[in-house]
Amino acid sequence: MEVNPLSIILVKSDSKGDRLLFRYPYTLPQQLQTAVTPSRKTPYSLINTGDDILQHAPPSNICFDQLYGISDKDLATLFAVKAELCNQKFELKVNDVRFVSHPTLLRSDQGSDQKTSIQINVVFALHAQASHSVVKCYYELSKRIGIALIYEERRDSYFSREIKTMVAIMDENSALQEQEQPTGATGTGGTVGSGGGTGPAGTSAQSVVTSAAAAAAGIAVSVFDAILKNTTLAQFIKTIYHDLCTTGLLNVTMNQTVTLSFCLPQKAHQFHKKGVVVEPETIDRCLDSLKPYHGMLLLVDPSELFDCVPPSGANMLLQLIEVYNPLKSLQNMASDAELLIDYVYQIVGHLVYWAKATIIYPLCETNVYVIAPDAQLNIHSNLPDKFATKFPGMSLFEVISDFSLPTSIGHLTTPLQHPARQGRLAQMVLWMLQHHLLMQLHTYVQFVANLDGIDEDEQDGAVGGSSDRVLSSDGHLLYGSSAPSASSSQPLAVPLTGNRKHSLSDDRYSDSLSALLTTAASVTSNTRPSSASHRSNISHSSVGGLQTASSTDNDESIASIDEDDKLKRLLAAFPNPDRKAVARIPAASNPEDLALMVRLWKAGYFKGEHHLEEIMYFENLRRSQLLQLVDKFRDVLIIYETEDPAIASLYSEQPSS
C-alpha cells in the first residue's frame, strides 16, 4: 500500500473567480515526458485509438508516482467548492486518484467597510486504493493547514498577501503569453497548412500539438518556479510534500509563527521496519494495553525527541528523559521523575505514535528472547555493518545465533563474568530490540482439568490424593505427607496449547491466608484418663503427663477437622469436574498452596492470557512463588511461551503492497 502523496494542490475561490494558486510537484520527470508521448515507428504506421475497451486498461492519472493528465483549469473547477461544502470532509475519486481535503472558509477584512470571504482548499492527491486510515490522516493534515492559514490571516493578513503575489505572477506570465501568441499562431498555421492531407503531414500536425502541449507545460513550470521563489506559502507546501515522502514526520513553521507538527504513522514506522504498515488503530490498541510494569525503549537519540512534542509538554518530556532507563518500568520512571503515571502514559504514547520509542518489558536476567520471525537478516541488509560499527570486534550473526532457540539473558551470563561483559551483552540486546531483530517471550498459564482416572462414583466432598488419605476412628480424613515441598525440583511442563481471549475478572478473590486459616479453639484440660481408677499406684506427676497427652490429641483432632473444612470450602470454588481433578493432587492438601491456587483461579489469571510478569505485579508475588505453584499443580496447570500481544501488534501487521 502506497502512502506517499501524489501531489498537493492549493485552490482558492472568491468573488474574483476560481484559481489554482500552486501545486507541487509541478515538474515531470524526463522519463515521464518521453513515456507518455505517443510516437510512430514509421510515418505511415497507425496509432491505436483505444476504441476496444475490453482490451485496454482503464485510464490512469498516475505516472511515476505523480499526478498526470488533469489540467490546472480542471483542478481549479473541481476543488473550488461552494460555501456549503466548507468546514467538512471533501473526497473525490477520479480514475485511480483519490483527492482528499478540508475546504476552509476564510473571512478577511479589506477595510473598515469591506469584508470578503475566501474559500481555501488544500487538496492531497492519493492513490485510489489508499486505506481508510491513510485518507483520514491526510484529511486531518489538510484541516490543520486550513486552521493555521485562518490564524495567520487574522493575525497578519498573511494569506491575502500570498494570494496577491501568486496572482500577480500568473497574470504577468499570461500577459507575456498573449503577446507571443500571434507570432506562434502564424508559424503554426503555416506549418499545418503546408502539410496537405498526407501521412507525413498528419505526423507533422501531431508533433505540432505535442510541442504546443510541451510549451504550455513549460510555461506552467516557469510560473510555479517564480511562485516558489517569491512566496513562503509555496515553500511551506513543498516542505510538507518532501517530508511526507521521506520520513512521514512534519515539523514546519508557517510565516515564522505557527509550527505545524504532524505524523503519518504508516510512513514513519517504516523507517525502523521497512515494508510494514502500522495503522493508527493498532497503535491505539497497544497504548490501551499499557501497564505500569511495562518499559520504554527509545529508537532515536534523545535530542531528536523534542521536535515531535509541543512546547507545553517539553518540560515533562525533559523530566522523563532525565530518568529514562530501559531497565526501569514506567511506574519507576514516573516515581523518579515525580510525574503522575497518567502523564507518563501520554508522553510514552506520543513517542510511540511518532516512531520515536517502542514498548518493552524492562530488561532483566529472566527475560526470554528469540529471533523475530521477520528479522531483516538477508544478505542485502545493512544491519550487520551497523552492528559492527556500534560494537567493534563483534559479529551480529554470531551474537544473534545464541537466540536461535528461546533463551534468557541469565543463561548467557555467569556470576564469574566481569560486569562490563554483562553490560555489553545488555547493550547488544537493546540494540537488537531497537532494530526488531529479537522478540520477547512471556510465560502464560492455562488451567486444564485432567479428568483421566476419576471414578464417576467418587464422592464430591473428597479432597487430597487417594493414595495417602485414611479414615481415623472418628470418621474424618487424615492426610499423609506426600505433598511436594516448596523446593520441589520437578521440571515444569511446557506443552503447546491454544490461547483463549478473556478479560480479567473484576471481583478479585481478596481473602487472605490468615482469614482462611482460623485459630483452633482452646480445649480445657479437665478430662481425666479413663484408666486412672484401675491404676491407683500412679503418681501425681504421671497423671498430669497423661492429661497433657490427652489434651494434645484432642487439639490435633479438632485442628484436623477445621483444616478439612477449610480445604472443602476452598475446593468448593471450582466446578464439580474441576474440583475432582484438583482434589486428587497431593498439593491440594496444603491449605496455603490451595488458597493461593484458588485466589489466582478466581481472579482469572489461569485462562491463558496473563503472563507471569503481570500476575507478579498485580498480586504482589515473587516469580519463585508462581513457578512453585505451577509445579505443584502441574496436573491441571500448563504453561507455554509466546509474545505479549500488546507489544507484538505494533510490528506484526501485514506488509505494504
Secondary structure, 3 states (H helix, E strand, C coil): CCCCCCEEEEEEEECCEEEEEEEECCCCCHHHHHHHCCCCCCCCCCCCCCCCHHHCCCCCCEECCEECCCCHHHHHHHHCCCHHHCCCCEEEEECCEEEEECCEEEEEECCCCCEEEEEEEEEEEEECCCCHHHHHHHHHHHHHHHHHHHHHHHHHCHHHHHHHHHHHHHHHHHHHHHHHHHHHHHHHHHHHHCCCCCHHHHHHHHHHHHHHHHHHHHHHHHHHHHHHHHCHHHHHHHHHHHHHHHCCEEEEEECCCEEEEEECHHHHHHHCCCCECCCHHHHHHHHHCCCCCCEEEECCCHHHHHHHCCHHHHHHHHHHHHCCCCCCCHHHHHHHHCCCHHHHHHHHHHHHHCCCEEEECCCCCCCEEEECCCCCCCCCCCHHHHHHHHCCCCCHHHHHHHHCCCEEHHHHCCCCCCHHHHHHHHHHHHHHHHCCCEEEEEEEEEECCCCCCCCCCCCCCCCCCHHHEEECCCCCEEECCCCCCCCCCCCCCCCCCCCCCCCCCCCCCCCCHHHHCCCCCCCCCCCCCCCHHHCCCCCHHHHHHHHHHHHHHHHHHHHHHHHHHHHHHHHCCCCHHHHHHHHCCHHHHCHHHHHHHHHHHHCCCCEEEEEHHHHHHHHCCCHHHHHHHHHHCCCCEEEEEECCHHHHHHHCCCECC
